[in-house]
Amino acid sequence: MNYIGSKLKLSSFIEESIRNSVGDIEDKIFCDIFAGSGVVGRHFKRLTKQVISNDIEYYSYVLNKNYIENNSLVETAHLIEELNSLHGIEGFIYTHYSIGGHGDRRYFSDHNAQKIDAIRVKIEEWYESHYINDNIYYHLLASLIESADKVANTASVYGAYLKHLKKSAQKDLLLKEAHFNISGDKHKVYREDANTLISKISGDILYMDPPYNQRQYGANYHMLNTIALYDRFTPQGKTGLREYTRSDYCKKSKVYESFEELIASANFEYIFLSYNNEGLMSCSEVEEIMGRYGEYSLATTSYQRFKADKSTNRNHKATSTVEYLHILKREIST
Ligand SMILES: C[S@@+](CC[C@H](N)C(=O)[O-])C[C@H]1O[C@@H](n2cnc3c(N)ncnc32)[C@H](O)[C@@H]1O
């Protein structure tokens, strides 16, 4: 998934920096507490003893239940085939988020919106009748979220849709299986506020990748929550927004306090924070807070980032950005 703040291209840098500080990581418990698309947890699932993954958003929970917690073979090719062969229905997504629906919203072509409805309804039917278990349920839901995202008629996020159906949105939705890796011990996925979860867990390596600006993920990815939850509500405004969680990490007035509380409560020896230098907290503020709890250091790398070009709402401009990884080796009181 093309996810805002995705660390897909930075996972090798993160791994290298973590190895430099921690040494061997095979027998370590790794926590990805702001997991998003889950790419960091997926990377470390292969390398560590156990991964704990968490995000406040439901679509992220679904992705991580599949990619992180699923850890034994699931036979689903026949189910994917059956879902792909369904006829579309005029359900909630079609009614509220396609051109043919009431709202004149253009997030999906009529055909794809009806397909999403048919597939989503069938997955729930199978789950409720116990035809599929939890593992398969999240596997199929993750497959649907990612396949629907591929044909969404947006520039990148769901804060707005495009006026005309772009090329990729004209293609018919094809449900593609969200394959996951099998590894090691039992992994665990949560959907909680990081600051609430932190006092309930412990481990060796805590990786934190919070939002760094005011853009709320719940608003930007509302459509994915709506497909994943498939509940009933009255979509609001031009974009059909649902109620969403507002994170303290996106608020200038709250971020400093929340961040310090998280660090202070963390029962992990090593803490790593990815944070952009244009973030709500400055580099020196981060250093000041982390430095209060142990030995602080910093790793950096520069890489090419693609930014949406607001003037055309379509093209992407490549800019060179420096990525910062703040490192803390904590004193843990036993
Ligand atoms: C920068 S993104 C993480 C990207 C992720 N590392 C990846 O590679 O896809 C930040 C994530 O933090 C989540 N988030 C924001 N506030 C949170 C909170 N208080 N507790 C838990 N998760 C939160 C957002 O939903 C979002 O997915």
The ligand as an SDF file (V2000), in Angstrom:
LIG
                    3D

 27 29  0  0  0  0  0  0  0  0999 V2000
    3.7950    7.3940   10.2830 C   0  0  0  0  0  0  0  0  0  0  0  0
    2.4620    6.2820   10.3930 S   0  0  0  0  0  0  0  0  0  0  0  0
    3.2660    4.7360   10.6180 C   0  0  0  0  0  0  0  0  0  0  0  0
    3.7750    4.1980    9.3300 C   0  0  0  0  0  0  0  0  0  0  0  0
    4.3250    2.7980    9.4440 C   0  0  0  0  0  0  0  0  0  0  0  0
    5.5860    2.7580   10.1330 N   0  0  0  0  0  0  0  0  0  0  0  0
    4.4760    2.2030    8.0550 C   0  0  0  0  0  0  0  0  0  0  0  0
    5.6190    1.9780    7.6190 O   0  0  0  0  0  0  0  0  0  0  0  0
    3.4660    1.9860    7.3940 O   0  0  0  0  0  0  0  0  0  0  0  0
    1.7900    6.6340   11.9740 C   0  0  0  0  0  0  0  0  0  0  0  0
    0.6940    5.6780   12.4570 C   0  0  0  0  0  0  0  0  0  0  0  0
    0.3800    5.9850   13.8140 O   0  0  0  0  0  0  0  0  0  0  0  0
   -0.9900    5.7020   14.0290 C   0  0  0  0  0  0  0  0  0  0  0  0
   -1.3870    6.4410   15.2660 N   0  0  0  0  0  0  0  0  0  0  0  0
   -1.5740    7.7830   15.4110 C   0  0  0  0  0  0  0  0  0  0  0  0
   -1.8120    8.0790   16.6980 N   0  0  0  0  0  0  0  0  0  0  0  0
   -1.7490    6.9190   17.3820 C   0  0  0  0  0  0  0  0  0  0  0  0
   -1.8830    6.5870   18.7560 C   0  0  0  0  0  0  0  0  0  0  0  0
   -2.1210    7.5260   19.6860 N   0  0  0  0  0  0  0  0  0  0  0  0
   -1.7490    5.2870   19.1270 N   0  0  0  0  0  0  0  0  0  0  0  0
   -1.5130    4.3310   18.2010 C   0  0  0  0  0  0  0  0  0  0  0  0
   -1.3860    4.5790   16.8860 N   0  0  0  0  0  0  0  0  0  0  0  0
   -1.4910    5.8660   16.4740 C   0  0  0  0  0  0  0  0  0  0  0  0
   -1.6640    6.1470   12.7480 C   0  0  0  0  0  0  0  0  0  0  0  0
   -2.8940    5.5070   12.5580 O   0  0  0  0  0  0  0  0  0  0  0  0
   -0.6190    5.7520   11.6970 C   0  0  0  0  0  0  0  0  0  0  0  0
   -0.8980    4.5020   11.1240 O   0  0  0  0  0  0  0  0  0  0  0  0
  1  2  1  0
  2  3  1  0
  2 10  1  0
  3  4  1  0
  4  5  1  0
  5  6  1  0
  5  7  1  0
  7  8  2  0
  7  9  1  0
 10 11  1  0
 11 12  1  0
 11 26  1  0
 12 13  1  0
 13 14  1  0
 13 24  1  0
 14 15  1  0
 14 23  1  0
 15 16  2  0
 16 17  1  0
 17 18  1  0
 17 23  2  0
 18 19  1  0
 18 20  2  0
 20 21  1  0
 21 22  2  0
 22 23  1  0
 24 25  1  0
 24 26  1  0
 26 27  1  0
M  CHG  2   2   1   9  -1
M  END
$$$$
